[in-house]
């Protein structure tokens, strides 16, 4: 595993990231999910693939995530998108790249298209969750939870073994980052991978992303026993296989 690096965005803000083959003409950019980081099996598998193929790799931890600086509760889709754009400009520069967005990372990926449309030559989504803050959280919260978020500005949402601090500013910012009614005119390979047993994000969200791309070569890969993370070795092999197909078509 390559060593993690840090890059300063401002005097008080530094982002932790991973990169290999920085002189490559083609990169893979991995954007992780909500409250996730680069310690998991997915970024390791993608970086290993890139090393083997001689492709550049960039993975970053948004502010308030992993070992990057900042408070998670003060971050939002807008600020995390800015983190991603900054690192892409610095590390990938003007080279072409394939985006991999995991869960919330797919939402941030869609935000990134606006600035890098001409450089993006492939997009792979894993359990994609665009607009999840409104559609999968706020709309499903009862009146008591909504009142607590509005008055106390924070609510700790329990899900399995995890507890997610949901701030009101995060919810409101999500509404400013609507992507599902957009249209992206890009003739690239778009592959959405989703587990049929995903209990966090329904498959329809991956289908909605495919509708955004009118002129692309589109593909939906459903994994029969796949959960939301798709982090098992078996599932990772399927994801890598799809990533390899995208690189071959470039």
Order of alpha helices (4+ residues) and beta strands (2+ residues): beta-beta-beta-alpha-beta-alpha-beta-alpha-beta-alpha-beta-beta-alpha-beta-alpha-beta-alpha
